[in-house]
Amino acid sequence: MRGQGQSPIDPDPSDPRALESLLSFWAEAGVDGAFEDAPVDRLVERARPVRAPAAAPAPAPAKAQAVAAAGPDVSAAVAEARRLASAASSLDELKAAIAGFDGCPLKFEGARQAVFARGEPDAPVMVIGEGPGGDEDIQGAPFVGRAGKLLDKMLAAAGLAGRVFITNTVYWRPPGNRTPTPPEQLVCLPFLERAITLVQPRLLLLAGGASAKSLLQRPEGIFTLRGRWFDWRSSDGETELPAMPTLHPAFLLRQPGAKKKAWADLLTFVERLDRPAREATD
């Protein structure tokens, strides 16, 4: 845990939780790459004599290169997911289809089980997070750990208790609770879109940058997207719903000062949800 006087951009390197919090902060802010593998003090670097570049490492064996280049056939996996999802006529059937689906590599990277959803099957609001964590992987339901408890408290305080259906963009826990990759989200998208079709929510609440970027196909970070209304469209173009991104509750646990922003998002969200139907059509 960072000391009271420790800067948020200068974490204690001996505390992995502080480093994890910092990485999560930058990820939520939209930073998804680095110039170097390790931090470099440029002032010290300038004082050092210029050295000739080291010789390039020998190329990896052809077999290792082939393994690195090989990956899942995303197109085939998406097609299979779409086939299975379209055949599901209920949420229970969809849950079973997800559990039997082998096209997402996360299923074979240490996850105990598929984690589909929880909540009301006819809810007016669908909350879509990023992916399961450790508690979710054990219990088989999304948002059941510390972040989930905070989410439930916030939803209840905003008058949304019993009015939500909660799921994620991927259904297996990514190793180390890392952010799911776009290909992993793409493979699982047919199941998510089928869930939206079956539940028929009126509004979507997108929790976290990975969820917002994936569903809205926008490059901005969550601090730019949060609290704003966007139109989500299904892959076939037949369904369109209003969607609002907001900060992920796991991020709020690491950065409590951001709770005010998330609460403001929820108030705006509920105001639109509860707006009289005649006003909503104006």
Buried (B, 14 or more C-beta within 10 A) or exposed (E): EBEEEEEEEEBEEEBEEBBBBBBBBEBBBBEEEEEEEEEEEEEEEEEEEEEEEEEEEEEEEEEEEEEEEEEBEBEEBBEBBBEBBEEBEEBEBBBBBBBEBEBBBBBEEEBBBBBBBBBBEEBBBBBBBBBBBEBBBBBBBBBBBEBBBBBBEBBEEBEBEEBBBBBBBBBBBBEEBEBBBBBBBBBBBBBBBBBBBBBBBBBBBBBBBBBBBBBBEEEBBBBBBBBBEBEBBBEEEEEEBBBBBBBBBBBBBBBEEBBEBBBEBBEBBBEBBEEEEEEEEE
